[in-house]
Amino acid sequence: MLAYGAQRTTLTEVARKAGVSRPTVYSHWPDVRALLADLITTELAGIAAETAAVDGRHGRERLVNRAVQSAAAVIVDPLMVKILDSDRSC
């Protein structure tokens, strides 16, 4: 995804880069959109985990602080930047 962007990535290319067969990749994801959804979910979960240490005095303050920190992390994350810059339809 980083090399080609979501629109130009194929499951065949993913299999080749991973060193596995195409059927192996297709057994996990039916298409690139499903792979992209899992990839974005994993990436955002990692960003959320990194920002979990953000603290505030009240529940609302903690929520706002974490949202701001997560948004700041998303806009500099290499995968998310690639998707947002090159694949506006995603």
Backbone atoms as SQL, in Angstrom:
CREATE TABLE atoms (id INTEGER PRIMARY KEY, chain TEXT, resi INTEGER, resn TEXT, atom TEXT, x REAL, y REAL, z REAL);
INSERT INTO atoms VALUES
  (1, 'A', 1, 'MET', 'N', 0.831, -1.190, 0.000),
  (2, 'A', 1, 'MET', 'CA', 0.000, 0.000, 0.000),
  (3, 'A', 1, 'MET', 'C', 0.876, 1.255, 0.000),
  (4, 'A', 2, 'LEU', 'N', 1.978, 1.197, 0.761),
  (5, 'A', 2, 'LEU', 'CA', 2.849, 2.375, 0.788),
  (6, 'A', 2, 'LEU', 'C', 3.500, 2.619, -0.570),
  (7, 'A', 3, 'ALA', 'N', 3.821, 1.556, -1.280),
  (8, 'A', 3, 'ALA', 'CA', 4.493, 1.716, -2.569),
  (9, 'A', 3, 'ALA', 'C', 3.556, 2.178, -3.670),
  (10, 'A', 4, 'TYR', 'N', 2.329, 1.655, -3.701),
  (11, 'A', 4, 'TYR', 'CA', 1.445, 1.911, -4.828),
  (12, 'A', 4, 'TYR', 'C', 0.171, 2.674, -4.484),
  (13, 'A', 5, 'GLY', 'N', -0.180, 2.742, -3.211),
  (14, 'A', 5, 'GLY', 'CA', -1.455, 3.325, -2.824),
  (15, 'A', 5, 'GLY', 'C', -2.550, 2.281, -2.927),
  (16, 'A', 6, 'ALA', 'N', -3.673, 2.545, -2.310),
  (17, 'A', 6, 'ALA', 'CA', -4.758, 1.571, -2.249),
  (18, 'A', 6, 'ALA', 'C', -5.349, 1.279, -3.622),
  (19, 'A', 7, 'GLN', 'N', -5.465, 2.277, -4.472),
  (20, 'A', 7, 'GLN', 'CA', -6.106, 2.084, -5.775),
  (21, 'A', 7, 'GLN', 'C', -5.285, 1.189, -6.701),
  (22, 'A', 8, 'ARG', 'N', -3.973, 1.210, -6.576),
  (23, 'A', 8, 'ARG', 'CA', -3.127, 0.441, -7.485),
  (24, 'A', 8, 'ARG', 'C', -2.597, -0.848, -6.880),
  (25, 'A', 9, 'THR', 'N', -2.890, -1.112, -5.620),
  (26, 'A', 9, 'THR', 'CA', -2.443, -2.346, -4.983),
  (27, 'A', 9, 'THR', 'C', -3.376, -3.486, -5.371),
  (28, 'A', 10, 'THR', 'N', -2.783, -4.635, -5.682),
  (29, 'A', 10, 'THR', 'CA', -3.573, -5.827, -5.997),
  (30, 'A', 10, 'THR', 'C', -3.231, -6.923, -4.994),
  (31, 'A', 11, 'LEU', 'N', -4.149, -7.861, -4.823),
  (32, 'A', 11, 'LEU', 'CA', -3.857, -8.979, -3.931),
  (33, 'A', 11, 'LEU', 'C', -2.742, -9.850, -4.491),
  (34, 'A', 12, 'THR', 'N', -2.604, -9.881, -5.801),
  (35, 'A', 12, 'THR', 'CA', -1.498, -10.609, -6.425),
  (36, 'A', 12, 'THR', 'C', -0.168, -9.998, -5.998),
  (37, 'A', 13, 'GLU', 'N', -0.086, -8.671, -6.011),
  (38, 'A', 13, 'GLU', 'CA', 1.132, -7.976, -5.580),
  (39, 'A', 13, 'GLU', 'C', 1.388, -8.201, -4.093),
  (40, 'A', 14, 'VAL', 'N', 0.338, -8.183, -3.291),
  (41, 'A', 14, 'VAL', 'CA', 0.473, -8.439, -1.855),
  (42, 'A', 14, 'VAL', 'C', 1.049, -9.835, -1.634),
  (43, 'A', 15, 'ALA', 'N', 0.519, -10.830, -2.351),
  (44, 'A', 15, 'ALA', 'CA', 1.015, -12.201, -2.219),
  (45, 'A', 15, 'ALA', 'C', 2.485, -12.282, -2.617),
  (46, 'A', 16, 'ARG', 'N', 2.832, -11.638, -3.722),
  (47, 'A', 16, 'ARG', 'CA', 4.225, -11.660, -4.179),
  (48, 'A', 16, 'ARG', 'C', 5.159, -11.049, -3.151),
  (49, 'A', 17, 'LYS', 'N', 4.793, -9.866, -2.630),
  (50, 'A', 17, 'LYS', 'CA', 5.636, -9.187, -1.634),
  (51, 'A', 17, 'LYS', 'C', 5.738, -9.991, -0.341),
  (52, 'A', 18, 'ALA', 'N', 4.652, -10.695, 0.025),
  (53, 'A', 18, 'ALA', 'CA', 4.641, -11.478, 1.265),
  (54, 'A', 18, 'ALA', 'C', 5.304, -12.839, 1.082),
  (55, 'A', 19, 'GLY', 'N', 5.547, -13.224, -0.165),
  (56, 'A', 19, 'GLY', 'CA', 6.173, -14.512, -0.427),
  (57, 'A', 19, 'GLY', 'C', 5.231, -15.689, -0.201),
  (58, 'A', 20, 'VAL', 'N', 3.934, -15.457, -0.440),
  (59, 'A', 20, 'VAL', 'CA', 2.942, -16.517, -0.301),
  (60, 'A', 20, 'VAL', 'C', 2.144, -16.620, -1.596),
  (61, 'A', 21, 'SER', 'N', 1.347, -17.673, -1.697),
  (62, 'A', 21, 'SER', 'CA', 0.544, -17.849, -2.900),
  (63, 'A', 21, 'SER', 'C', -0.677, -16.930, -2.888),
  (64, 'A', 22, 'ARG', 'N', -1.215, -16.681, -4.059),
  (65, 'A', 22, 'ARG', 'CA', -2.438, -15.876, -4.155),
  (66, 'A', 22, 'ARG', 'C', -3.594, -16.514, -3.400),
  (67, 'A', 23, 'PRO', 'N', -3.785, -17.844, -3.518),
  (68, 'A', 23, 'PRO', 'CA', -4.882, -18.444, -2.745),
  (69, 'A', 23, 'PRO', 'C', -4.745, -18.225, -1.237),
  (70, 'A', 24, 'THR', 'N', -3.517, -18.166, -0.747),
  (71, 'A', 24, 'THR', 'CA', -3.314, -17.896, 0.677),
  (72, 'A', 24, 'THR', 'C', -3.849, -16.514, 1.035),
  (73, 'A', 25, 'VAL', 'N', -3.536, -15.538, 0.230),
  (74, 'A', 25, 'VAL', 'CA', -4.021, -14.179, 0.487),
  (75, 'A', 25, 'VAL', 'C', -5.537, -14.128, 0.346),
  (76, 'A', 26, 'TYR', 'N', -6.061, -14.746, -0.712),
  (77, 'A', 26, 'TYR', 'CA', -7.513, -14.743, -0.935),
  (78, 'A', 26, 'TYR', 'C', -8.265, -15.509, 0.146),
  (79, 'A', 27, 'SER', 'N', -7.602, -16.412, 0.848),
  (80, 'A', 27, 'SER', 'CA', -8.282, -17.126, 1.936),
  (81, 'A', 27, 'SER', 'C', -8.501, -16.214, 3.144),
  (82, 'A', 28, 'HIS', 'N', -7.756, -15.118, 3.204),
  (83, 'A', 28, 'HIS', 'CA', -7.905, -14.156, 4.306),
  (84, 'A', 28, 'HIS', 'C', -8.746, -12.943, 3.927),
  (85, 'A', 29, 'TRP', 'N', -8.624, -12.500, 2.684),
  (86, 'A', 29, 'TRP', 'CA', -9.347, -11.306, 2.220),
  (87, 'A', 29, 'TRP', 'C', -9.925, -11.575, 0.836),
  (88, 'A', 30, 'PRO', 'N', -11.207, -11.279, 0.636),
  (89, 'A', 30, 'PRO', 'CA', -11.814, -11.528, -0.679),
  (90, 'A', 30, 'PRO', 'C', -11.393, -10.512, -1.743),
  (91, 'A', 31, 'ASP', 'N', -10.946, -9.330, -1.293),
  (92, 'A', 31, 'ASP', 'CA', -10.545, -8.297, -2.240),
  (93, 'A', 31, 'ASP', 'C', -9.670, -7.259, -1.524),
  (94, 'A', 32, 'VAL', 'N', -9.146, -6.334, -2.297),
  (95, 'A', 32, 'VAL', 'CA', -8.239, -5.320, -1.749),
  (96, 'A', 32, 'VAL', 'C', -8.958, -4.421, -0.742),
  (97, 'A', 33, 'ARG', 'N', -10.226, -4.126, -0.964),
  (98, 'A', 33, 'ARG', 'CA', -10.963, -3.262, -0.020),
  (99, 'A', 33, 'ARG', 'C', -11.033, -3.902, 1.358),
  (100, 'A', 34, 'ALA', 'N', -11.243, -5.210, 1.421),
  (101, 'A', 34, 'ALA', 'CA', -11.287, -5.907, 2.707),
  (102, 'A', 34, 'ALA', 'C', -9.912, -5.879, 3.371),
  (103, 'A', 35, 'LEU', 'N', -8.876, -6.070, 2.583),
  (104, 'A', 35, 'LEU', 'CA', -7.507, -5.980, 3.110),
  (105, 'A', 35, 'LEU', 'C', -7.241, -4.575, 3.627),
  (106, 'A', 36, 'LEU', 'N', -7.624, -3.574, 2.860),
  (107, 'A', 36, 'LEU', 'CA', -7.420, -2.184, 3.257),
  (108, 'A', 36, 'LEU', 'C', -8.174, -1.873, 4.546),
  (109, 'A', 37, 'ALA', 'N', -9.394, -2.364, 4.663),
  (110, 'A', 37, 'ALA', 'CA', -10.176, -2.139, 5.886),
  (111, 'A', 37, 'ALA', 'C', -9.466, -2.738, 7.095),
  (112, 'A', 38, 'ASP', 'N', -8.962, -3.960, 6.958),
  (113, 'A', 38, 'ASP', 'CA', -8.220, -4.580, 8.062),
  (114, 'A', 38, 'ASP', 'C', -6.931, -3.819, 8.365),
  (115, 'A', 39, 'LEU', 'N', -6.260, -3.380, 7.325),
  (116, 'A', 39, 'LEU', 'CA', -5.008, -2.653, 7.504),
  (117, 'A', 39, 'LEU', 'C', -5.234, -1.322, 8.213),
  (118, 'A', 40, 'ILE', 'N', -6.251, -0.592, 7.808),
  (119, 'A', 40, 'ILE', 'CA', -6.557, 0.690, 8.451),
  (120, 'A', 40, 'ILE', 'C', -6.988, 0.468, 9.896),
  (121, 'A', 41, 'THR', 'N', -7.795, -0.564, 10.130),
  (122, 'A', 41, 'THR', 'CA', -8.221, -0.872, 11.496),
  (123, 'A', 41, 'THR', 'C', -7.021, -1.167, 12.385),
  (124, 'A', 42, 'THR', 'N', -6.106, -1.978, 11.890),
  (125, 'A', 42, 'THR', 'CA', -4.902, -2.314, 12.653),
  (126, 'A', 42, 'THR', 'C', -4.047, -1.077, 12.906),
  (127, 'A', 43, 'GLU', 'N', -3.891, -0.254, 11.883),
  (128, 'A', 43, 'GLU', 'CA', -3.085, 0.968, 12.009),
  (129, 'A', 43, 'GLU', 'C', -3.707, 1.922, 13.024),
  (130, 'A', 44, 'LEU', 'N', -5.014, 2.113, 12.939),
  (131, 'A', 44, 'LEU', 'CA', -5.681, 3.021, 13.870),
  (132, 'A', 44, 'LEU', 'C', -5.672, 2.469, 15.296),
  (133, 'A', 45, 'ALA', 'N', -5.767, 1.151, 15.448),
  (134, 'A', 45, 'ALA', 'CA', -5.690, 0.553, 16.782),
  (135, 'A', 45, 'ALA', 'C', -4.312, 0.792, 17.392),
  (136, 'A', 46, 'GLY', 'N', -3.281, 0.712, 16.569),
  (137, 'A', 46, 'GLY', 'CA', -1.931, 1.009, 17.053),
  (138, 'A', 46, 'GLY', 'C', -1.776, 2.460, 17.465),
  (139, 'A', 47, 'ILE', 'N', -2.337, 3.348, 16.672),
  (140, 'A', 47, 'ILE', 'CA', -2.291, 4.778, 17.009),
  (141, 'A', 47, 'ILE', 'C', -3.057, 5.028, 18.298),
  (142, 'A', 48, 'ALA', 'N', -4.227, 4.412, 18.434),
  (143, 'A', 48, 'ALA', 'CA', -5.023, 4.580, 19.651),
  (144, 'A', 48, 'ALA', 'C', -4.271, 4.061, 20.867),
  (145, 'A', 49, 'ALA', 'N', -3.584, 2.954, 20.726),
  (146, 'A', 49, 'ALA', 'CA', -2.814, 2.396, 21.850),
  (147, 'A', 49, 'ALA', 'C', -1.682, 3.334, 22.249),
  (148, 'A', 50, 'GLU', 'N', -1.048, 3.950, 21.263),
  (149, 'A', 50, 'GLU', 'CA', 0.051, 4.878, 21.553),
  (150, 'A', 50, 'GLU', 'C', -0.441, 6.132, 22.260),
  (151, 'A', 51, 'THR', 'N', -1.665, 6.527, 21.968),
  (152, 'A', 51, 'THR', 'CA', -2.184, 7.748, 22.572),
  (153, 'A', 51, 'THR', 'C', -2.969, 7.468, 23.856),
  (154, 'A', 52, 'ALA', 'N', -3.067, 6.216, 24.262),
  (155, 'A', 52, 'ALA', 'CA', -3.847, 5.852, 25.452),
  (156, 'A', 52, 'ALA', 'C', -3.266, 6.457, 26.727),
  (157, 'A', 53, 'ALA', 'N', -2.001, 6.806, 26.701),
  (158, 'A', 53, 'ALA', 'CA', -1.364, 7.368, 27.883),
  (159, 'A', 53, 'ALA', 'C', -1.765, 8.826, 28.127),
  (160, 'A', 54, 'VAL', 'N', -2.433, 9.440, 27.153),
  (161, 'A', 54, 'VAL', 'CA', -2.873, 10.823, 27.319),
  (162, 'A', 54, 'VAL', 'C', -3.843, 10.871, 28.491),
  (163, 'A', 55, 'ASP', 'N', -3.632, 11.818, 29.384),
  (164, 'A', 55, 'ASP', 'CA', -4.444, 11.858, 30.591),
  (165, 'A', 55, 'ASP', 'C', -5.035, 13.245, 30.789),
  (166, 'A', 56, 'GLY', 'N', -6.160, 13.277, 31.417),
  (167, 'A', 56, 'GLY', 'CA', -6.826, 14.516, 31.784),
  (168, 'A', 56, 'GLY', 'C', -7.524, 14.290, 33.111),
  (169, 'A', 57, 'ARG', 'N', -8.080, 15.326, 33.659),
  (170, 'A', 57, 'ARG', 'CA', -8.688, 15.200, 34.980),
  (171, 'A', 57, 'ARG', 'C', -10.078, 14.582, 34.935),
  (172, 'A', 58, 'HIS', 'N', -10.817, 14.822, 33.889),
  (173, 'A', 58, 'HIS', 'CA', -12.188, 14.340, 33.802),
  (174, 'A', 58, 'HIS', 'C', -12.334, 13.462, 32.567),
  (175, 'A', 59, 'GLY', 'N', -13.361, 12.622, 32.566),
  (176, 'A', 59, 'GLY', 'CA', -13.600, 11.731, 31.440),
  (177, 'A', 59, 'GLY', 'C', -13.664, 12.450, 30.110),
  (178, 'A', 60, 'ARG', 'N', -14.403, 13.560, 30.066),
  (179, 'A', 60, 'ARG', 'CA', -14.539, 14.320, 28.828),
  (180, 'A', 60, 'ARG', 'C', -13.189, 14.883, 28.386),
  (181, 'A', 61, 'GLU', 'N', -12.416, 15.386, 29.329),
  (182, 'A', 61, 'GLU', 'CA', -11.096, 15.942, 28.997),
  (183, 'A', 61, 'GLU', 'C', -10.180, 14.849, 28.463),
  (184, 'A', 62, 'ARG', 'N', -10.208, 13.679, 29.081),
  (185, 'A', 62, 'ARG', 'CA', -9.388, 12.564, 28.595),
  (186, 'A', 62, 'ARG', 'C', -9.803, 12.175, 27.178),
  (187, 'A', 63, 'LEU', 'N', -11.111, 12.120, 26.940),
  (188, 'A', 63, 'LEU', 'CA', -11.620, 11.762, 25.619),
  (189, 'A', 63, 'LEU', 'C', -11.168, 12.773, 24.568),
  (190, 'A', 64, 'VAL', 'N', -11.304, 14.051, 24.860),
  (191, 'A', 64, 'VAL', 'CA', -10.896, 15.091, 23.914),
  (192, 'A', 64, 'VAL', 'C', -9.389, 15.046, 23.683),
  (193, 'A', 65, 'ASN', 'N', -8.618, 14.919, 24.757),
  (194, 'A', 65, 'ASN', 'CA', -7.161, 14.853, 24.609),
  (195, 'A', 65, 'ASN', 'C', -6.744, 13.665, 23.748),
  (196, 'A', 66, 'ARG', 'N', -7.367, 12.528, 23.984),
  (197, 'A', 66, 'ARG', 'CA', -7.015, 11.336, 23.206),
  (198, 'A', 66, 'ARG', 'C', -7.412, 11.502, 21.745),
  (199, 'A', 67, 'ALA', 'N', -8.568, 12.091, 21.495),
  (200, 'A', 67, 'ALA', 'CA', -9.004, 12.321, 20.114),
  (201, 'A', 67, 'ALA', 'C', -8.027, 13.251, 19.382),
  (202, 'A', 68, 'VAL', 'N', -7.609, 14.300, 20.056),
  (203, 'A', 68, 'VAL', 'CA', -6.664, 15.255, 19.452),
  (204, 'A', 68, 'VAL', 'C', -5.323, 14.577, 19.185),
  (205, 'A', 69, 'GLN', 'N', -4.824, 13.822, 20.138),
  (206, 'A', 69, 'GLN', 'CA', -3.549, 13.123, 19.967),
  (207, 'A', 69, 'GLN', 'C', -3.648, 12.084, 18.847),
  (208, 'A', 70, 'SER', 'N', -4.764, 11.369, 18.783),
  (209, 'A', 70, 'SER', 'CA', -4.947, 10.365, 17.723),
  (210, 'A', 70, 'SER', 'C', -4.992, 11.023, 16.353),
  (211, 'A', 71, 'ALA', 'N', -5.723, 12.119, 16.234),
  (212, 'A', 71, 'ALA', 'CA', -5.798, 12.827, 14.956),
  (213, 'A', 71, 'ALA', 'C', -4.419, 13.325, 14.535),
  (214, 'A', 72, 'ALA', 'N', -3.660, 13.836, 15.483),
  (215, 'A', 72, 'ALA', 'CA', -2.307, 14.312, 15.178),
  (216, 'A', 72, 'ALA', 'C', -1.426, 13.160, 14.709),
  (217, 'A', 73, 'ALA', 'N', -1.589, 11.986, 15.304),
  (218, 'A', 73, 'ALA', 'CA', -0.791, 10.827, 14.910),
  (219, 'A', 73, 'ALA', 'C', -1.204, 10.304, 13.539),
  (220, 'A', 74, 'VAL', 'N', -2.497, 10.342, 13.231),
  (221, 'A', 74, 'VAL', 'CA', -2.983, 9.858, 11.939),
  (222, 'A', 74, 'VAL', 'C', -2.410, 10.680, 10.796),
  (223, 'A', 75, 'ILE', 'N', -2.344, 11.984, 10.946),
  (224, 'A', 75, 'ILE', 'CA', -1.906, 12.826, 9.825),
  (225, 'A', 75, 'ILE', 'C', -0.416, 12.738, 9.541),
  (226, 'A', 76, 'VAL', 'N', 0.344, 12.055, 10.400),
  (227, 'A', 76, 'VAL', 'CA', 1.770, 11.853, 10.118),
  (228, 'A', 76, 'VAL', 'C', 2.117, 10.380, 9.939),
  (229, 'A', 77, 'ASP', 'N', 1.155, 9.479, 10.120),
  (230, 'A', 77, 'ASP', 'CA', 1.389, 8.053, 9.938),
  (231, 'A', 77, 'ASP', 'C', 1.628, 7.773, 8.457),
  (232, 'A', 78, 'PRO', 'N', 2.738, 7.105, 8.084),
  (233, 'A', 78, 'PRO', 'CA', 3.063, 6.914, 6.664),
  (234, 'A', 78, 'PRO', 'C', 1.958, 6.246, 5.846),
  (235, 'A', 79, 'LEU', 'N', 1.348, 5.207, 6.379),
  (236, 'A', 79, 'LEU', 'CA', 0.289, 4.527, 5.633),
  (237, 'A', 79, 'LEU', 'C', -0.920, 5.431, 5.449),
  (238, 'A', 80, 'MET', 'N', -1.336, 6.076, 6.516),
  (239, 'A', 80, 'MET', 'CA', -2.507, 6.929, 6.428),
  (240, 'A', 80, 'MET', 'C', -2.243, 8.116, 5.507),
  (241, 'A', 81, 'VAL', 'N', -1.055, 8.685, 5.553),
  (242, 'A', 81, 'VAL', 'CA', -0.698, 9.792, 4.663),
  (243, 'A', 81, 'VAL', 'C', -0.783, 9.342, 3.210),
  (244, 'A', 82, 'LYS', 'N', -0.244, 8.145, 2.914),
  (245, 'A', 82, 'LYS', 'CA', -0.274, 7.622, 1.541),
  (246, 'A', 82, 'LYS', 'C', -1.712, 7.452, 1.063),
  (247, 'A', 83, 'ILE', 'N', -2.541, 6.854, 1.906),
  (248, 'A', 83, 'ILE', 'CA', -3.941, 6.634, 1.531),
  (249, 'A', 83, 'ILE', 'C', -4.658, 7.965, 1.330),
  (250, 'A', 84, 'LEU', 'N', -4.482, 8.881, 2.257),
  (251, 'A', 84, 'LEU', 'CA', -5.179, 10.170, 2.166),
  (252, 'A', 84, 'LEU', 'C', -4.688, 11.016, 0.996),
  (253, 'A', 85, 'ASP', 'N', -3.389, 10.962, 0.715),
  (254, 'A', 85, 'ASP', 'CA', -2.823, 11.775, -0.376),
  (255, 'A', 85, 'ASP', 'C', -3.103, 11.221, -1.764),
  (256, 'A', 86, 'SER', 'N', -3.035, 9.900, -1.896),
  (257, 'A', 86, 'SER', 'CA', -3.100, 9.342, -3.251),
  (258, 'A', 86, 'SER', 'C', -4.420, 8.664, -3.582),
  (259, 'A', 87, 'ASP', 'N', -5.233, 8.394, -2.591),
  (260, 'A', 87, 'ASP', 'CA', -6.448, 7.631, -2.837),
  (261, 'A', 87, 'ASP', 'C', -7.634, 8.324, -2.183),
  (262, 'A', 88, 'ARG', 'N', -8.010, 9.430, -2.723),
  (263, 'A', 88, 'ARG', 'CA', -9.050, 10.278, -2.132),
  (264, 'A', 88, 'ARG', 'C', -10.409, 9.582, -2.010),
  (265, 'A', 89, 'SER', 'N', -10.646, 8.515, -2.784),
  (266, 'A', 89, 'SER', 'CA', -11.945, 7.844, -2.728),
  (267, 'A', 89, 'SER', 'C', -12.055, 6.893, -1.546),
  (268, 'A', 90, 'CYS', 'N', -10.969, 6.630, -0.842),
  (269, 'A', 90, 'CYS', 'CA', -10.985, 5.688, 0.285),
  (270, 'A', 90, 'CYS', 'C', -11.487, 6.351, 1.544);
